[in-house]
Amino acid sequence: MGKKTVRDIQVSGKKVLIRVDFNVPMQDGKITDENRIVEALPTIKYVLEKGGRAILFSHLGRVKTADDKKDATLAPVAKRLSELLEKPVLFVPETRGAQLEAAIKGLKDGEILMFENTRFEDIEGNKESKNNPELGKYWASLGDVFVNDAFGTAHRAHASNAGIAANIKETVAGFLLEKEIEFIGGAVSNPKRPFVAVLGGAKVSDKIEVISNLLKVADKVIIGGGMAYTFLKAQGYEVGTSICELEKVELAKSLLEQAQGKIVLPVDFAFTEKFENEPAKHVGPITDIKPNEMSLDIGPKSIELFANVLCTAKTVVWNGPMGVFEMSNYAKGTIGVCDAISKLKDAITIVGGGDSAAAAIQFGYASKFTHISTGGGASLEYLEGKLLPGVEIVANK
């Protein structure tokens, strides 16, 4: 990798600012998926073992009003991090000020603190999200070096990444950011072939640039999920009440022409009349759909087709479920894709964050993939071939 990592700097005795992505799902004050915390542990442990004084910070959720603060504190995350590290994590419930500064000054080598949700600054005029120069400069003043390990926010220039980097001597990547650059960046720039991309999710509009870019580099692009119905409509099929972006039909036509046979679409579907977790009324080709029906998943022939396309792949990038996997009756397509990818031998298999990462973890396939990205929007923009601010700020070797 051409970027410097935490291995390339001296951290012993230094105050090491570490931007992590602990934007984890919470319910009633409890963490429901701790994958992002677990993925950050190697960098944190390395800094502590090398005698650095770790200062962690992250955003959590959206904080638009003072009332939002009570449900967006990072205190439960700090508690869970302490359990995972098996050592105390000092939590400072402030984002700036004398209490935070005193706590940092009191840190000893190999100790760790975490301060409050960076987006608590947002309600004072979007200081964090809009990369307020004064805030970035202040946070930079709290440390000696900066380790960016938050891929989930790498597609945004915020005070807590770009702002700090502009005001500190050196910015390097943590081990998680290093992995994301190597796997996702490598898949797009220099993939082992055959390279198969699997795209799902609801809307073509969310992934236009991803599809366009992957058509340039992938050998095949499998399209499932809600996006498929816009492409089927572009081919002249009726799709009933299935999700379909009518304003994107012409775009889908042009992508199909551009693809020159690279795009692989589902061939059968699970039909139902209501968006409910009831068994499908029937399964069949799109020509079987009735005007009052929708499809909520792909069918068994599509799973078989996709598995056949995938079976020789040496690089696979998957982003987006094949159906409404949150409903057990419409999870078969997503599970089928998980299963097909998990069986590949000697292949680099990457899950591009978001719902597909959640599905891989939920269905027990997490350990079967080479890499599960922690970034949703960041993964998509990287797959589009865009430069990410949170990666660009990292010093080159």
Secondary structure, DSSP 4 states (H G I P E B T S, - for coil): --B-BGGGS--TTSEEEEE------EETTEES--HHHHHHHHHHHHHHHTT-EEEEE---S---SGGGGGG--SHHHHHHHHHHHTS--EEES-SSSHHHHHHHHT--TT-EEEE--GGGGGGGTSTTTTT-HHHHHHHHHT-SEEEE--GGGTTS--IIIIIHHTTSS-EEE-HHHHHHIIIIIHHHHS--SSEEEEE-SS-STTSHHHHHHHHHH-SEEEE-TTHHHHHHHHTT---TTS---GGGHHHHHHHHHHHTT-EE--S-EEEESSSSSS--SEEE-GGG--TT-EEEEE-HHHHHHHHHHHTT-SEEEEES-SS-TTSGGG-HHHHHHHHHHHT-SS-EEEE-SHHHHHHHHHTT-GGGSSEE-S-SHHHHHHHTTPPPHHHHTSPB-
